[in-house]
Structures are given as structure tokens and as C-alpha cells.
Amino acid sequence: MPFENEHSCRLKEPGLFVRIRELWRKGGERGIGGPLKSNPSGGTVTQAIRYDRTKVTAADARANCREKGGSFEAATGRGPAKETESEYLDPKRNPMIRTGGGKE
């Protein structure tokens, strides 16, 4: 399933992982991954790379993904460009963000 604002390069199937989280950011790229179920204490492995469509063209992302042996999907480009971090962290805009010191 393509993302609106990020091109995607899948390197490994998500079902191979114990958990998945963001591992790194560099320029318009971010890597996500985690420990593999087959080696949970063996450190983290990159599962996918996401490319910000406002910073990396689909052609460049596709070429980079091909070099890494991954499967590529271009961003759909529908909707607004990626929201800012402050917009994402605003509890009025994002229902997943809670305030109140962690008490329910």
C-alpha cells in the first residue's frame, strides 16, 4: 500500500521482526526496522527505507532501492505535503498524542 508523502523501499517482510521502529534519519530518508524474530538479541536490521517525497524524487528513490535489492512503491502525492513535527505532536490534531503526565 503506497504512502501519500513518502516513497517506500521494502527490504524485508515486516513479519520477520519482533518489533519495528524508526532506526535512523538522514536527509530525506529514514530507516525503519528492529530485531529479527530469528535472532532477537542480534541487534537491529533495516526493514524498509522511507523517502520524503518533497526531498527525494521517485526516480532517485527507486534507483537507491534497486541498489539495495528492495521492492519500491512511489508516494501517491495525494493530500498535503508531510505535516510539521509540531503539527503532528499537537494533541488537538493527533488523537494518538495524550497530555496529562501519563495518567488516564
trRosetta pair geometry for C-beta under 8 A, 3 or more apart (Angstrom, degrees):
i j d omega theta_ij theta_ji phi_ij phi_ji
1 73 7.9 93 94 159 19 169
2 8 6.9 -166 -131 17 58 119
2 73 4.6 -147 -95 156 85 121
2 74 6.6 -3 -136 79 133 48
2 75 6.4 150 174 -132 107 25
2 76 5.0 126 113 -47 124 90
3 6 4.4 -3 91 55 141 85
3 7 7.8 -138 55 -69 103 11
3 8 5.9 111 6 -41 111 117
3 50 7.2 7 32 -139 159 113
3 73 7.7 111 11 104 73 115
3 75 5.7 -45 85 -118 77 79
3 76 7.2 -149 101 4 28 90
4 75 6.2 30 144 -170 22 96
4 76 5.2 -48 -114 52 50 104
4 77 7.1 -149 -170 -1 62 7
4 78 5.4 -88 -131 67 99 73
4 79 4.5 -5 -168 43 147 125
5 52 7.0 -14 152 -145 89 63
5 53 5.5 -134 -170 21 47 114
5 54 7.5 -14 -165 -18 94 95
5 75 5.8 -2 -174 -149 5 137
5 79 7.1 -77 -50 85 95 111
5 81 6.2 108 -127 -158 117 44
5 82 4.3 137 164 -64 152 84
6 50 4.3 0 175 -174 139 104
6 51 6.1 140 -165 63 76 43
6 52 6.1 -39 -106 -94 81 37
6 53 6.2 -138 -93 -25 24 88
6 75 5.5 148 67 -87 16 114
6 82 7.6 59 -51 -74 87 124
7 50 7.2 149 74 -162 49 52
7 51 4.1 -15 56 59 101 109
7 53 6.1 121 -27 -81 83 82
7 56 6.6 -104 28 97 126 111
7 58 5.6 163 -93 -115 137 66
7 61 4.0 85 97 124 152 166
7 62 7.5 -93 -177 -50 142 67
7 72 7.0 -4 173 -165 104 93
7 73 6.9 179 -162 92 62 53
7 74 5.3 -30 -117 -131 97 45
7 75 5.0 -80 -62 -25 58 86
8 48 6.2 -10 -168 -179 91 126
8 49 7.6 152 -157 82 45 51
8 50 5.8 -17 -103 -107 69 71
8 51 7.6 -148 -64 20 27 80
8 72 7.1 154 86 -152 56 47
8 73 4.8 0 56 56 101 96
8 75 7.9 116 -15 -69 78 66
9 48 6.1 158 83 -162 55 72
9 49 4.4 -2 56 55 112 94
9 50 7.8 -158 25 -72 74 30
9 51 7.3 59 -11 -18 103 106
9 61 6.8 -152 -44 172 111 91
9 64 7.0 -94 -59 99 159 90
9 65 3.5 -153 -117 -111 123 111
9 68 6.6 73 158 63 138 132
9 70 4.1 77 175 104 92 149
9 71 7.2 154 -156 71 53 37
9 72 5.4 -14 -101 -97 74 73
10 13 7.6 45 171 -86 121 40
10 47 7.4 -28 -149 153 68 72
10 48 5.0 -30 -108 -103 52 105
10 70 5.5 163 74 -169 39 103
10 71 4.9 -15 56 56 99 92
10 73 7.9 38 -12 1 100 102
11 46 5.8 42 46 112 152 91
11 47 6.2 179 57 175 94 24
11 48 5.9 -172 12 -88 83 41
11 49 7.1 66 -29 -9 113 87
11 68 6.1 -59 -102 140 110 119
11 69 7.2 72 -136 83 79 81
11 70 4.5 -58 -83 -95 61 111
12 16 5.4 -76 158 47 114 141
12 17 7.6 110 108 -45 121 101
12 33 7.7 65 45 -122 120 105
12 45 6.8 21 12 127 156 120
12 46 7.8 134 12 103 110 53
12 47 5.0 -89 60 -133 96 63
12 48 7.7 -122 42 -50 64 66
13 16 5.2 102 74 -14 84 103
14 17 6.0 -59 -167 26 52 113
14 20 6.0 -46 -143 -43 98 150
14 47 6.0 67 -97 -177 64 142
14 48 7.9 -23 -72 -23 91 118
16 36 5.6 -28 149 -140 95 88
16 37 6.0 -137 -180 18 45 100
16 38 7.2 -29 -168 -5 91 102
16 47 7.7 172 62 -116 103 105
17 20 5.2 76 107 -63 154 88
17 33 6.9 -156 -107 -167 143 60
17 34 4.9 92 -170 66 123 104
17 35 6.8 122 -155 78 78 42
17 36 6.1 -70 -103 -108 56 43
17 37 6.5 165 -153 -29 6 83
17 45 7.7 -147 -100 62 102 101
17 47 5.9 -44 -47 -79 143 135
18 34 6.0 -119 59 128 80 120
18 35 4.8 -3 24 81 123 96
18 36 7.1 73 -15 122 87 9
18 37 5.5 144 -64 -82 70 63
18 40 5.2 79 -58 -120 145 98
19 34 4.8 -129 84 -180 62 167
19 35 7.2 35 39 40 76 85
20 32 5.7 49 175 158 102 104
20 33 6.3 -61 -136 -143 81 15
20 34 4.9 -132 -98 -3 38 122
20 47 5.7 -46 -124 20 118 156
21 32 6.7 -149 109 -151 20 83
21 33 7.8 -39 54 68 52 33
21 34 5.8 86 18 -74 78 110
22 25 7.3 11 173 -50 122 91
22 30 5.9 -30 -146 171 108 120
22 31 7.3 114 -162 83 60 49
22 32 5.4 -50 -99 -99 48 81
23 31 4.6 -46 61 99 108 100
23 32 6.2 157 1 -119 88 23
23 33 5.2 -8 -30 42 137 90
23 34 7.6 -157 -67 -64 108 51
23 44 5.7 165 -115 144 128 147
23 46 6.3 -115 40 -97 153 78
24 30 6.7 -176 94 -151 49 58
24 31 4.7 21 49 38 90 108
25 29 7.2 163 -155 92 49 54
25 30 4.6 -16 -102 -103 74 91
25 31 7.9 -147 -69 18 35 68
26 29 5.3 -13 66 65 81 99
26 30 7.6 156 21 -87 59 44
27 55 6.6 179 157 151 83 138
27 56 7.8 94 127 -61 110 108
28 51 5.9 45 127 -163 99 70
28 52 4.1 -115 -163 44 90 104
28 54 7.5 -156 -131 75 124 63
28 55 2.9 -167 -94 98 135 128
28 56 4.3 179 104 -29 137 99
29 49 5.8 -14 -164 -174 108 107
29 50 7.1 147 -156 79 55 49
29 51 5.6 -21 -100 -101 74 69
29 52 7.5 -119 -63 3 30 83
29 56 6.8 62 -63 -43 80 152
30 49 7.2 157 79 -157 38 60
30 50 5.1 -14 60 59 90 98
30 52 7.9 72 -6 -39 98 91
31 46 4.7 -58 -169 -126 121 115
31 48 7.5 165 -153 88 56 43
31 49 5.4 -30 -100 -102 70 75
31 50 7.9 -178 -85 19 22 73
32 46 7.3 94 69 -152 33 69
32 47 5.7 -49 104 56 78 101
32 48 5.3 -5 57 60 99 87
32 49 7.8 176 18 -89 72 28
32 50 6.8 41 -9 -10 111 107
33 44 5.5 117 106 174 105 97
33 45 5.2 -127 174 94 135 48
33 46 4.2 -133 -36 -123 146 26
33 47 4.0 159 -104 -6 74 79
33 48 7.2 167 -65 21 79 54
34 44 5.5 -62 -139 -130 23 92
34 45 7.3 -21 72 46 29 67
34 47 7.0 -3 19 -26 72 122
35 39 7.0 -125 -174 97 90 65
35 40 4.9 72 141 -149 134 49
35 41 7.2 31 -147 -58 143 16
35 42 6.5 132 -145 54 95 71
35 43 6.8 157 -102 95 86 17
35 44 6.0 -72 -61 -94 58 53
35 45 7.3 90 -124 10 25 88
36 39 5.0 36 71 44 106 80
36 40 7.1 -121 80 -73 49 43
36 42 6.7 -20 40 57 99 121
36 45 5.6 23 -43 17 101 137
37 40 6.6 7 -137 -66 30 91
39 42 3.5 7 143 -2 116 138
46 49 6.8 19 174 -59 128 83
48 70 7.5 119 -127 -150 63 141
49 64 7.5 -91 99 122 151 118
49 65 7.0 -158 59 -94 117 85
49 68 7.3 86 2 46 136 168
49 70 7.2 -164 25 -3 101 173
51 55 7.5 -136 176 76 76 89
51 56 4.0 -82 179 73 114 143
51 60 7.8 179 -167 94 153 92
51 61 4.0 -144 38 -109 166 126
51 64 7.6 126 -75 58 139 138
51 75 7.9 -122 82 -33 84 112
52 55 4.3 40 85 27 112 107
52 56 6.0 106 62 14 62 94
52 82 6.4 -67 -141 -5 100 147
53 56 7.0 -73 -108 62 25 71
53 58 7.4 11 -129 -61 91 80
53 75 4.0 -77 -69 36 136 158
53 77 6.4 -157 166 -88 158 75
53 81 7.6 -141 76 -130 99 82
53 82 7.9 146 38 -27 87 103
54 81 5.1 53 -64 -148 133 125
54 82 6.7 -119 2 17 125 101
56 60 5.4 -123 -171 84 83 119
56 61 5.0 94 137 -60 120 100
57 60 4.6 91 57 9 86 101
57 61 6.8 -155 91 -4 44 87
58 61 5.7 -57 -144 41 31 110
58 62 6.0 36 156 -24 66 108
58 74 4.2 14 -134 -124 126 117
58 75 7.1 -132 -86 27 101 79
59 62 5.7 -53 -145 35 27 113
59 63 6.5 26 156 -18 62 106
60 63 5.8 -54 -148 36 31 110
60 64 6.3 30 154 -17 65 107
61 64 5.7 -56 -148 38 31 111
61 65 6.2 32 154 -20 65 108
61 72 6.8 141 125 -145 90 121
61 74 7.4 132 75 -108 129 69
62 65 5.7 -56 -147 37 28 112
62 66 6.3 32 154 -23 64 106
62 72 4.9 101 -120 168 71 168
62 74 7.3 -24 -61 -72 107 93
63 66 5.7 -52 -147 33 30 113
63 67 6.6 36 152 -22 62 102
64 67 5.7 -51 -155 30 33 114
64 68 6.7 19 152 -8 64 109
65 68 5.9 -66 -153 44 33 105
65 70 4.5 -87 -169 69 87 109
65 71 7.4 -55 164 86 126 10
65 72 4.2 130 89 -77 158 108
66 69 7.6 44 -177 -71 32 25
66 70 7.6 -95 -68 50 23 69
66 72 7.1 -38 -50 -27 74 132
76 79 7.9 58 87 16 109 95
80 83 7.2 63 99 -67 119 74
83 87 4.1 -109 172 89 113 132
83 88 5.4 142 98 -56 115 83
83 93 7.8 -172 -176 146 159 146
84 87 4.6 97 56 6 79 103
84 88 7.0 -143 96 -6 41 87
85 88 5.5 -55 -147 37 34 113
85 89 6.1 20 158 -10 68 112
86 89 6.0 -61 -140 45 30 103
86 90 6.6 50 153 -44 62 98
87 90 5.7 -42 -154 7 32 119
87 93 5.8 -43 179 78 72 167
88 93 7.5 -100 -113 97 18 123
88 94 5.9 49 -175 -51 48 147
89 94 7.0 -48 -113 33 10 141
89 97 5.9 126 -161 -109 47 153
90 93 4.3 53 83 20 109 108
90 94 6.3 117 70 11 59 93
90 97 7.1 137 88 59 20 155
91 94 6.5 -75 -118 64 29 75
91 95 7.8 65 -168 -112 64 28
91 97 4.3 -127 -93 99 71 105
91 98 6.7 90 -122 -111 124 15
91 99 5.2 -82 -38 -25 163 106
94 97 4.6 66 91 0 107 108
98 102 7.6 97 103 -101 122 37
100 103 5.6 -98 136 55 105 81
